[in-house]
């Protein structure tokens, strides 16, 4: 799967899908697809990723307490 890094707008190939879906994991391993040569895998903050369409990742992928927040109406704030 490819996601877009919000800061650089580069496409990133996600190498570990299980980590992407796990809301307890703040980072995911991926490989940037910028330039002509294959890049080395890097760790990316999931909070900084989006779908190539610009849509944000689902809260259930990035916030382990998303159900509590939905009920309380509190917004997600990232604490690195």
Biopython code that builds the backbone (N, CA, C, O; Angstrom):
import numpy as np
from Bio.PDB.StructureBuilder import StructureBuilder

atoms = [
    (1, "UNK", "N", (0.843, -1.163, 0.000)),
    (1, "UNK", "CA", (0.000, 0.000, 0.000)),
    (1, "UNK", "C", (0.893, 1.233, 0.000)),
    (1, "UNK", "O", (1.954, 1.258, 0.624)),
    (2, "UNK", "N", (0.441, 2.243, -0.708)),
    (2, "UNK", "CA", (1.154, 3.516, -0.736)),
    (2, "UNK", "C", (0.371, 4.561, 0.044)),
    (2, "UNK", "O", (-0.848, 4.670, -0.086)),
    (3, "UNK", "N", (1.093, 5.328, 0.859)),
    (3, "UNK", "CA", (0.532, 6.467, 1.562)),
    (3, "UNK", "C", (1.360, 7.691, 1.212)),
    (3, "UNK", "O", (2.457, 7.570, 0.666)),
    (4, "UNK", "N", (0.846, 8.849, 1.521)),
    (4, "UNK", "CA", (1.544, 10.099, 1.239)),
    (4, "UNK", "C", (2.003, 10.720, 2.548)),
    (4, "UNK", "O", (1.227, 10.839, 3.496)),
    (5, "UNK", "N", (3.270, 11.116, 2.594)),
    (5, "UNK", "CA", (3.798, 11.825, 3.761)),
    (5, "UNK", "C", (3.337, 13.268, 3.659)),
    (5, "UNK", "O", (3.615, 13.939, 2.664)),
    (6, "UNK", "N", (2.632, 13.756, 4.682)),
    (6, "UNK", "CA", (2.037, 15.098, 4.639)),
    (6, "UNK", "C", (3.074, 16.210, 4.523)),
    (6, "UNK", "O", (2.830, 17.215, 3.856)),
    (7, "UNK", "N", (4.222, 16.041, 5.160)),
    (7, "UNK", "CA", (5.238, 17.093, 5.159)),
    (7, "UNK", "C", (5.955, 17.274, 3.831)),
    (7, "UNK", "O", (6.309, 18.391, 3.455)),
    (8, "UNK", "N", (6.168, 16.170, 3.121)),
    (8, "UNK", "CA", (6.937, 16.229, 1.883)),
    (8, "UNK", "C", (6.113, 15.932, 0.634)),
    (8, "UNK", "O", (6.579, 16.168, -0.481)),
    (9, "UNK", "N", (4.902, 15.420, 0.805)),
    (9, "UNK", "CA", (4.026, 14.983, -0.284)),
    (9, "UNK", "C", (4.602, 13.813, -1.082)),
    (9, "UNK", "O", (4.126, 13.520, -2.179)),
    (10, "UNK", "N", (5.614, 13.150, -0.545)),
    (10, "UNK", "CA", (6.196, 11.991, -1.217)),
    (10, "UNK", "C", (5.332, 10.762, -0.968)),
    (10, "UNK", "O", (4.734, 10.617, 0.098)),
    (11, "UNK", "N", (5.274, 9.878, -1.962)),
    (11, "UNK", "CA", (4.599, 8.604, -1.777)),
    (11, "UNK", "C", (5.528, 7.674, -1.012)),
    (11, "UNK", "O", (6.732, 7.624, -1.267)),
    (12, "UNK", "N", (4.947, 6.939, -0.072)),
    (12, "UNK", "CA", (5.711, 6.022, 0.768)),
    (12, "UNK", "C", (5.057, 4.647, 0.671)),
    (12, "UNK", "O", (3.864, 4.490, 0.933)),
    (13, "UNK", "N", (5.858, 3.655, 0.289)),
    (13, "UNK", "CA", (5.376, 2.281, 0.256)),
    (13, "UNK", "C", (5.441, 1.720, 1.676)),
    (13, "UNK", "O", (6.521, 1.655, 2.265)),
    (14, "UNK", "N", (4.313, 1.320, 2.224)),
    (14, "UNK", "CA", (4.265, 0.777, 3.578)),
    (14, "UNK", "C", (4.717, -0.677, 3.521)),
    (14, "UNK", "O", (4.189, -1.478, 2.750)),
    (15, "UNK", "N", (5.700, -1.000, 4.350)),
    (15, "UNK", "CA", (6.301, -2.330, 4.311)),
    (15, "UNK", "C", (5.692, -3.305, 5.309)),
    (15, "UNK", "O", (5.822, -4.517, 5.139)),
    (16, "UNK", "N", (5.030, -2.801, 6.345)),
    (16, "UNK", "CA", (4.454, -3.672, 7.374)),
    (16, "UNK", "C", (3.015, -3.258, 7.633)),
    (16, "UNK", "O", (2.756, -2.335, 8.405)),
    (17, "UNK", "N", (2.084, -3.939, 6.988)),
    (17, "UNK", "CA", (0.673, -3.573, 7.088)),
    (17, "UNK", "C", (0.131, -3.784, 8.503)),
    (17, "UNK", "O", (-0.701, -3.000, 8.961)),
    (18, "UNK", "N", (0.581, -4.820, 9.199)),
    (18, "UNK", "CA", (0.085, -5.092, 10.555)),
    (18, "UNK", "C", (0.383, -3.919, 11.486)),
    (18, "UNK", "O", (-0.448, -3.569, 12.324)),
    (19, "UNK", "N", (1.547, -3.315, 11.348)),
    (19, "UNK", "CA", (1.910, -2.155, 12.158)),
    (19, "UNK", "C", (1.037, -0.958, 11.797)),
    (19, "UNK", "O", (0.662, -0.176, 12.671)),
    (20, "UNK", "N", (0.718, -0.815, 10.529)),
    (20, "UNK", "CA", (-0.134, 0.291, 10.087)),
    (20, "UNK", "C", (-1.507, 0.215, 10.745)),
    (20, "UNK", "O", (-2.045, 1.239, 11.165)),
    (21, "UNK", "N", (-2.076, -0.967, 10.840)),
    (21, "UNK", "CA", (-3.418, -1.142, 11.401)),
    (21, "UNK", "C", (-3.438, -1.122, 12.924)),
    (21, "UNK", "O", (-4.503, -0.957, 13.517)),
    (22, "UNK", "N", (-2.298, -1.284, 13.563)),
    (22, "UNK", "CA", (-2.221, -1.355, 15.024)),
    (22, "UNK", "C", (-2.214, 0.057, 15.622)),
    (22, "UNK", "O", (-1.235, 0.784, 15.455)),
    (23, "UNK", "N", (-3.281, 0.457, 16.310)),
    (23, "UNK", "CA", (-3.327, 1.824, 16.838)),
    (23, "UNK", "C", (-2.332, 2.085, 17.969)),
    (23, "UNK", "O", (-2.087, 3.241, 18.313)),
    (24, "UNK", "N", (-1.765, 1.048, 18.543)),
    (24, "UNK", "CA", (-0.783, 1.222, 19.627)),
    (24, "UNK", "C", (0.612, 1.525, 19.085)),
    (24, "UNK", "O", (1.494, 1.925, 19.846)),
    (25, "UNK", "N", (0.821, 1.343, 17.794)),
    (25, "UNK", "CA", (2.105, 1.637, 17.153)),
    (25, "UNK", "C", (2.056, 3.052, 16.577)),
    (25, "UNK", "O", (1.192, 3.354, 15.754)),
    (26, "UNK", "N", (2.971, 3.914, 17.000)),
    (26, "UNK", "CA", (2.990, 5.298, 16.517)),
    (26, "UNK", "C", (3.748, 5.449, 15.196)),
    (26, "UNK", "O", (3.572, 6.435, 14.481)),
    (27, "UNK", "N", (4.586, 4.471, 14.880)),
    (27, "UNK", "CA", (5.410, 4.552, 13.676)),
    (27, "UNK", "C", (5.190, 3.342, 12.789)),
    (27, "UNK", "O", (4.764, 2.281, 13.246)),
    (28, "UNK", "N", (5.487, 3.521, 11.531)),
    (28, "UNK", "CA", (5.362, 2.442, 10.562)),
    (28, "UNK", "C", (6.585, 2.491, 9.641)),
    (28, "UNK", "O", (7.086, 3.568, 9.316)),
    (29, "UNK", "N", (7.055, 1.318, 9.229)),
    (29, "UNK", "CA", (8.201, 1.261, 8.321)),
    (29, "UNK", "C", (7.723, 1.414, 6.884)),
    (29, "UNK", "O", (6.737, 0.808, 6.466)),
    (30, "UNK", "N", (8.449, 2.240, 6.143)),
    (30, "UNK", "CA", (8.094, 2.471, 4.749)),
    (30, "UNK", "C", (9.303, 2.863, 3.940)),
    (30, "UNK", "O", (10.377, 3.145, 4.471)),
    (31, "UNK", "N", (9.097, 2.874, 2.638)),
    (31, "UNK", "CA", (10.170, 3.236, 1.704)),
    (31, "UNK", "C", (9.654, 4.352, 0.802)),
    (31, "UNK", "O", (8.663, 4.184, 0.091)),
    (32, "UNK", "N", (10.335, 5.485, 0.842)),
    (32, "UNK", "CA", (9.961, 6.627, 0.015)),
    (32, "UNK", "C", (10.163, 6.302, -1.462)),
    (32, "UNK", "O", (11.124, 5.629, -1.833)),
    (33, "UNK", "N", (9.268, 6.775, -2.279)),
    (33, "UNK", "CA", (9.392, 6.581, -3.720)),
    (33, "UNK", "C", (9.632, 7.926, -4.401)),
    (33, "UNK", "O", (8.918, 8.312, -5.326)),
    (34, "UNK", "N", (10.642, 8.616, -3.926)),
    (34, "UNK", "CA", (11.072, 9.874, -4.524)),
    (34, "UNK", "C", (12.418, 9.626, -5.187)),
    (34, "UNK", "O", (13.310, 9.029, -4.584)),
    (35, "UNK", "N", (12.563, 10.068, -6.388)),
    (35, "UNK", "CA", (13.808, 9.838, -7.112)),
    (35, "UNK", "C", (13.757, 8.550, -7.911)),
    (35, "UNK", "O", (12.743, 7.852, -7.922)),
    (36, "UNK", "N", (14.850, 8.243, -8.576)),
    (36, "UNK", "CA", (14.882, 7.088, -9.454)),
    (36, "UNK", "C", (15.385, 5.829, -8.773)),
    (36, "UNK", "O", (15.035, 4.724, -9.186)),
    (37, "UNK", "N", (16.199, 5.976, -7.736)),
    (37, "UNK", "CA", (16.754, 4.808, -7.057)),
    (37, "UNK", "C", (15.886, 4.408, -5.878)),
    (37, "UNK", "O", (15.237, 5.247, -5.255)),
    (38, "UNK", "N", (15.883, 3.097, -5.575)),
    (38, "UNK", "CA", (15.117, 2.609, -4.437)),
    (38, "UNK", "C", (15.742, 3.128, -3.150)),
    (38, "UNK", "O", (16.948, 3.010, -2.937)),
    (39, "UNK", "N", (14.902, 3.704, -2.298)),
    (39, "UNK", "CA", (15.371, 4.283, -1.042)),
    (39, "UNK", "C", (15.420, 3.218, 0.053)),
    (39, "UNK", "O", (14.761, 2.182, -0.037)),
    (40, "UNK", "N", (16.211, 3.494, 1.083)),
    (40, "UNK", "CA", (16.288, 2.605, 2.242)),
    (40, "UNK", "C", (15.008, 2.741, 3.066)),
    (40, "UNK", "O", (14.425, 3.824, 3.113)),
    (41, "UNK", "N", (14.564, 1.672, 3.712)),
    (41, "UNK", "CA", (13.382, 1.782, 4.578)),
    (41, "UNK", "C", (13.630, 2.758, 5.725)),
    (41, "UNK", "O", (14.732, 2.835, 6.268)),
    (42, "UNK", "N", (12.581, 3.500, 6.083)),
    (42, "UNK", "CA", (12.638, 4.465, 7.175)),
    (42, "UNK", "C", (11.415, 4.293, 8.057)),
    (42, "UNK", "O", (10.420, 3.689, 7.657)),
    (43, "UNK", "N", (11.506, 4.826, 9.248)),
    (43, "UNK", "CA", (10.383, 4.835, 10.167)),
    (43, "UNK", "C", (9.641, 6.162, 10.018)),
    (43, "UNK", "O", (10.252, 7.231, 10.057)),
    (44, "UNK", "N", (8.317, 6.086, 9.847)),
    (44, "UNK", "CA", (7.489, 7.280, 9.675)),
    (44, "UNK", "C", (6.440, 7.321, 10.779)),
    (44, "UNK", "O", (5.914, 6.285, 11.184)),
    (45, "UNK", "N", (6.141, 8.515, 11.259)),
    (45, "UNK", "CA", (5.045, 8.686, 12.198)),
    (45, "UNK", "C", (3.734, 8.512, 11.435)),
    (45, "UNK", "O", (3.515, 9.163, 10.413)),
    (46, "UNK", "N", (2.881, 7.649, 11.922)),
    (46, "UNK", "CA", (1.604, 7.418, 11.242)),
    (46, "UNK", "C", (0.760, 8.685, 11.220)),
    (46, "UNK", "O", (-0.015, 8.909, 10.290)),
    (47, "UNK", "N", (0.914, 9.508, 12.244)),
    (47, "UNK", "CA", (0.155, 10.745, 12.328)),
    (47, "UNK", "C", (0.459, 11.676, 11.156)),
    (47, "UNK", "O", (-0.370, 12.514, 10.801)),
    (48, "UNK", "N", (1.644, 11.534, 10.552)),
    (48, "UNK", "CA", (2.068, 12.394, 9.439)),
    (48, "UNK", "C", (1.737, 11.793, 8.076)),
    (48, "UNK", "O", (2.168, 12.316, 7.048)),
    (49, "UNK", "N", (0.973, 10.695, 8.058)),
    (49, "UNK", "CA", (0.667, 10.022, 6.807)),
    (49, "UNK", "C", (-0.797, 10.237, 6.432)),
    (49, "UNK", "O", (-1.644, 10.476, 7.293)),
    (50, "UNK", "N", (-1.077, 10.149, 5.140)),
    (50, "UNK", "CA", (-2.445, 10.258, 4.622)),
    (50, "UNK", "C", (-2.542, 9.375, 3.386)),
    (50, "UNK", "O", (-1.528, 8.926, 2.851)),
    (51, "UNK", "N", (-3.751, 9.133, 2.944)),
    (51, "UNK", "CA", (-3.937, 8.423, 1.687)),
    (51, "UNK", "C", (-3.534, 9.352, 0.546)),
    (51, "UNK", "O", (-3.599, 10.570, 0.708)),
    (52, "UNK", "N", (-3.122, 8.817, -0.603)),
    (52, "UNK", "CA", (-2.718, 9.674, -1.724)),
    (52, "UNK", "C", (-3.806, 10.672, -2.151)),
    (52, "UNK", "O", (-3.498, 11.700, -2.754)),
    (53, "UNK", "N", (-5.058, 10.376, -1.846)),
    (53, "UNK", "CA", (-6.159, 11.293, -2.173)),
    (53, "UNK", "C", (-6.185, 12.506, -1.247)),
    (53, "UNK", "O", (-6.905, 13.472, -1.499)),
    (54, "UNK", "N", (-5.389, 12.448, -0.164)),
    (54, "UNK", "CA", (-5.365, 13.527, 0.814)),
    (54, "UNK", "C", (-6.199, 13.227, 2.046)),
    (54, "UNK", "O", (-6.151, 13.969, 3.027)),
    (55, "UNK", "N", (-6.961, 12.147, 2.001)),
    (55, "UNK", "CA", (-7.796, 11.768, 3.140)),
    (55, "UNK", "C", (-6.921, 11.257, 4.288)),
    (55, "UNK", "O", (-5.961, 10.520, 4.066)),
    (56, "UNK", "N", (-7.261, 11.653, 5.504)),
    (56, "UNK", "CA", (-6.514, 11.220, 6.683)),
    (56, "UNK", "C", (-6.718, 9.732, 6.938)),
    (56, "UNK", "O", (-7.692, 9.137, 6.478)),
    (57, "UNK", "N", (-5.778, 9.140, 7.684)),
    (57, "UNK", "CA", (-5.917, 7.746, 8.079)),
    (57, "UNK", "C", (-7.062, 7.619, 9.078)),
    (57, "UNK", "O", (-7.342, 8.566, 9.814)),
    (58, "UNK", "N", (-7.724, 6.476, 9.115)),
    (58, "UNK", "CA", (-8.800, 6.282, 10.091)),
    (58, "UNK", "C", (-8.263, 6.371, 11.516)),
    (58, "UNK", "O", (-7.152, 5.920, 11.795)),
    (59, "UNK", "N", (-9.045, 6.948, 12.407)),
    (59, "UNK", "CA", (-8.630, 7.075, 13.807)),
    (59, "UNK", "C", (-8.327, 5.724, 14.431)),
    (59, "UNK", "O", (-7.455, 5.626, 15.294)),
    (60, "UNK", "N", (-9.027, 4.688, 14.013)),
    (60, "UNK", "CA", (-8.798, 3.365, 14.605)),
    (60, "UNK", "C", (-7.421, 2.811, 14.239)),
    (60, "UNK", "O", (-7.006, 1.800, 14.806)),
    (61, "UNK", "N", (-6.705, 3.439, 13.313)),
    (61, "UNK", "CA", (-5.340, 3.033, 12.974)),
    (61, "UNK", "C", (-4.298, 3.815, 13.767)),
    (61, "UNK", "O", (-3.166, 3.354, 13.908)),
    (62, "UNK", "N", (-4.654, 4.988, 14.285)),
    (62, "UNK", "CA", (-3.642, 5.839, 14.924)),
    (62, "UNK", "C", (-3.913, 6.148, 16.390)),
    (62, "UNK", "O", (-3.016, 6.630, 17.082)),
    (63, "UNK", "N", (-5.117, 5.888, 16.885)),
    (63, "UNK", "CA", (-5.466, 6.250, 18.255)),
    (63, "UNK", "C", (-6.093, 5.065, 18.983)),
    (63, "UNK", "O", (-7.217, 4.674, 18.667)),
    (64, "UNK", "N", (-5.378, 4.483, 19.961)),
    (64, "UNK", "CA", (-5.940, 3.329, 20.673)),
    (64, "UNK", "C", (-7.192, 3.669, 21.485)),
    (64, "UNK", "O", (-7.952, 2.769, 21.844)),
    (65, "UNK", "N", (-7.416, 4.944, 21.778)),
    (65, "UNK", "CA", (-8.583, 5.366, 22.552)),
    (65, "UNK", "C", (-9.657, 6.014, 21.681)),
    (65, "UNK", "O", (-10.442, 6.824, 22.175)),
    (66, "UNK", "N", (-9.705, 5.672, 20.402)),
    (66, "UNK", "CA", (-10.616, 6.363, 19.490)),
    (66, "UNK", "C", (-12.082, 6.199, 19.888)),
    (66, "UNK", "O", (-12.875, 7.116, 19.674)),
    (67, "UNK", "N", (-12.456, 5.078, 20.448)),
    (67, "UNK", "CA", (-13.864, 4.884, 20.837)),
    (67, "UNK", "C", (-14.240, 5.780, 22.015)),
    (67, "UNK", "O", (-15.350, 6.311, 22.065)),
    (68, "UNK", "N", (-13.329, 5.946, 22.949)),
    (68, "UNK", "CA", (-13.580, 6.832, 24.088)),
    (68, "UNK", "C", (-13.716, 8.263, 23.600)),
    (68, "UNK", "O", (-14.592, 8.997, 24.057)),
    (69, "UNK", "N", (-12.851, 8.664, 22.671)),
    (69, "UNK", "CA", (-12.899, 10.028, 22.139)),
    (69, "UNK", "C", (-14.182, 10.279, 21.359)),
    (69, "UNK", "O", (-14.747, 11.369, 21.437)),
    (70, "UNK", "N", (-14.654, 9.271, 20.600)),
    (70, "UNK", "CA", (-15.893, 9.431, 19.853)),
    (70, "UNK", "C", (-17.058, 9.714, 20.794)),
    (70, "UNK", "O", (-17.895, 10.567, 20.499)),
    (71, "UNK", "N", (-17.124, 9.013, 21.919)),
    (71, "UNK", "CA", (-18.222, 9.177, 22.874)),
    (71, "UNK", "C", (-18.133, 10.501, 23.617)),
    (71, "UNK", "O", (-19.156, 11.123, 23.905)),
    (72, "UNK", "N", (-16.907, 10.938, 23.931)),
    (72, "UNK", "CA", (-16.737, 12.157, 24.703)),
    (72, "UNK", "C", (-16.694, 13.407, 23.829)),
    (72, "UNK", "O", (-16.870, 14.519, 24.328)),
    (73, "UNK", "N", (-16.463, 13.231, 22.533)),
    (73, "UNK", "CA", (-16.385, 14.366, 21.624)),
    (73, "UNK", "C", (-15.054, 15.092, 21.645)),
    (73, "UNK", "O", (-14.923, 16.158, 21.045)),
    (74, "UNK", "N", (-14.046, 14.521, 22.339)),
    (74, "UNK", "CA", (-12.715, 15.139, 22.399)),
    (74, "UNK", "C", (-11.957, 14.857, 21.112)),
    (74, "UNK", "O", (-12.070, 13.777, 20.534)),
    (75, "UNK", "N", (-11.182, 15.844, 20.672)),
    (75, "UNK", "CA", (-10.369, 15.669, 19.474)),
    (75, "UNK", "C", (-9.031, 15.034, 19.818)),
    (75, "UNK", "O", (-8.541, 15.151, 20.941)),
    (76, "UNK", "N", (-8.453, 14.364, 18.836)),
    (76, "UNK", "CA", (-7.145, 13.738, 19.005)),
    (76, "UNK", "C", (-6.061, 14.814, 18.948)),
    (76, "UNK", "O", (-6.022, 15.615, 18.014)),
    (77, "UNK", "N", (-5.194, 14.827, 19.937)),
    (77, "UNK", "CA", (-4.017, 15.689, 19.906)),
    (77, "UNK", "C", (-2.811, 14.794, 19.995)),
    (77, "UNK", "O", (-2.746, 13.910, 20.850)),
    (78, "UNK", "N", (-1.859, 15.014, 19.123)),
    (78, "UNK", "CA", (-0.692, 14.136, 19.050)),
    (78, "UNK", "C", (0.344, 14.539, 20.078)),
    (78, "UNK", "O", (0.687, 15.713, 20.220)),
    (79, "UNK", "N", (0.837, 13.533, 20.795)),
    (79, "UNK", "CA", (1.940, 13.732, 21.750)),
    (79, "UNK", "C", (3.037, 12.773, 21.369)),
    (79, "UNK", "O", (3.017, 11.603, 21.752)),
    (80, "UNK", "N", (4.024, 13.287, 20.592)),
    (80, "UNK", "CA", (5.112, 12.511, 20.039)),
    (80, "UNK", "C", (5.824, 11.706, 21.002)),
    (80, "UNK", "O", (6.769, 11.005, 20.641)),
]
sb = StructureBuilder()
sb.init_structure("model")
sb.init_model(0)
sb.init_chain("A")
sb.init_seg("    ")
for serial, (resi, resn, name, xyz) in enumerate(atoms, 1):
    if name == "N":
        sb.init_residue(resn, " ", resi, " ")
    sb.init_atom(name, np.array(xyz, "f"), 0.0, 1.0, " ", f" {name:<3s}", serial, name[0])
structure = sb.get_structure()
